[in-house]
């Protein structure tokens, strides 16, 4: 059975940190492919700073189109919003019974994991790969089961919010983004720039 890592996120926009992590996951874990699941609205985050859904989807497709290990999934665009991970996992597991799905999340996601819908079912049915992130408190791993902490994964401290802020300030951050994504943002003025 093929092991698929589901990398959920807003990808607002997708950047080199996302791709470097996905690269690490397919080369250093049992995962065969990474599916980038673009979330129209994370129920635990504010939607006001989100770039248009379809623009985020298109940028993710541009960023991954040359790598057969990666695929962009837009299933949450067709599901009730806000989207809940457990519902997406259930839908994908039913549609693709030939795959074993694994959840990819950052350490900071574990801090709020107790707030996730049906988090006990997720823990039981889906293995989680947890990558290092700055967390505001020490995560108690003893209360989490069925996960692998990726302690050796490189930390690339780039965030989408940093990129949005840099663009707004008129900074040139072309090397923080895949070239096709940077070109797309520039061509279509996806992110506002100061004059």
N, C-alpha and C positions, 0 to 999 in steps of 0.2 A: 504493500500500500504506500502511496506517495504521501509524504509529510508536508503539509502546507502550513506556513506561518502566516497568520492573519495580523497584519500591522494596521491597526485602526488609528485614524487620526483625522484632524481637520486639514492637514497639509496646506497651511495658510500663509505662505506658499510652501511647497515641497522644497527642500534644500539639500546640500551635500551631506549634512549630518544624517538625514533620513536614509540616503542611499548608502553611505558608509556602514551604517548599522545593518541594513538589509544585506549588504555584501558580507559582512562578518557572520551574520546568522546562517547564510547558506553555505559558507565555507567552514565554519567552526562548530556547527551543531548538526543534529540529524535532519534538519529541515532541507527539503529538496527545492522548494520554491517559496517566494514571498509574494503574498497578495496584499497590495496596498488598498485598504478599505476606506474610501473617502467618506467621512461622516458629514452630512449636511448640518447637523446640530448635535453637539455633545450636551446632554442634559445637565451636566455639571459645569458648563462654561457659558459665558456671555456670548450671544450671537452677533452683537452689534459690530464687532471688529472683523467679521468674516468676509473674505473676498467672495464674490458670487460663486455659487456651488459649481456651475459648469465650467467656470474659468479655473477653479482649483482642480477639477477633474482633468481638464485638458492639459494643465501644466504637469500633473502627475504622469499623464500618458506620454507627454514629450520627454519627461525625465527618464522614463523607464523603457521606452520603445526599442532601444538597441540592446537590451539585455533579456535573453529568453528565460532567465531565472526569476524575473519579476513580472507581475501582472497587476493591472489596476482594476479594482472591483467597484462598481457603482450601485450595488444592490440596495444600499441604504437610501438612495434617491427615490426608490419605489416602495419604501416601507413607511408606516406611520411615523410622524416626528413628534417629539424628539425620538431619536433612534436609541434603542437599548441593545447592548452587546449580546445579551442572552438570546434575544429574538433573532438577531442576525446569525448567530452561531447555529441556532436551531434550524433556520431556513437553509443555510449553506450545507449543514450536515445531511438534511433530507434530500436536497437537490444533488449533492455530490457524495453519495455513499462510498464511492471508491477512494476517497481521500480521508486522511486523518488530519484534522485541524488542530492547530496549536495557537494559543493566544500570545501575542507579543505586547509587552507593556513596560513602561519605565518604573523605576523604584518609586517615583512620586505617585504613580497610579495606585500603588499598594496602600498609600496613606489614606486614600478615599475609597478603597475597594469595598469596605464594609457598607458603603452607600449604594453600591451597584445593585441593580435589580437582579434578584435570584443569584447573588454571588456564590451561595453555597452550591448551587447546581453547576456553575461554571467551574468551581474548584474540583468538583467530583468528576466531571465529564471531559474537561479540556486541560491538557498540560499547558502551563504558562512559562514562557521565557521572559525573564525580568532583566532589563539592562540598567546599568548604573546611571543614576541622575542625582542631582543635588536634591536632598530632601530636607524638610524643615524640622523633622524629628527623627529619632532612631526608629527604624521599622522593626517591629517584633516579628521575625520570620517564623518563630515557633507556632504562631497561630495560622500560618499559611501552609497548605499542603499542595502537592502536585505541581511544584514549580522548580525551575532551574534558574539560579541566580548567575548571571553572566559576569562574574567578577573580572574576567580578563578582557572583556569587550572594551575597545578604546572609547574614551569619553571625548566626544566632539561637542563642545559647548557652544553650539550655534542654535538659535531658536528662531522660529518664524516671526515672533514678536520683535526680536532684534532687527531682523531684515526689514519688516514693515516700517519700524521706527527710523532705520537708516535711510530708507528710500524717502520717507517723509522729510528728513533733514537734508536731502540732496546729496547723500553720500554714495560713492561708487562701491557697490558690494558684489560686483560681477563674479568674483571667485568664491562666493558663498553659495552660489546657485549653479545647477547644471546650465551649460551655455544655452541650450534651447529654451529653458525656462526664463533665463535673464533676457534673451532676445524677445520672447513673447511678452514679458512684462513691459519692456521698453516700447515695442511696436504698438501694443494696444493700451498703453498707459493704465495697466492693471492696478498699480499702486500709485497713490498721489505723491507728487514731489513738490518740495518748496521751490519757489522761483529764485 
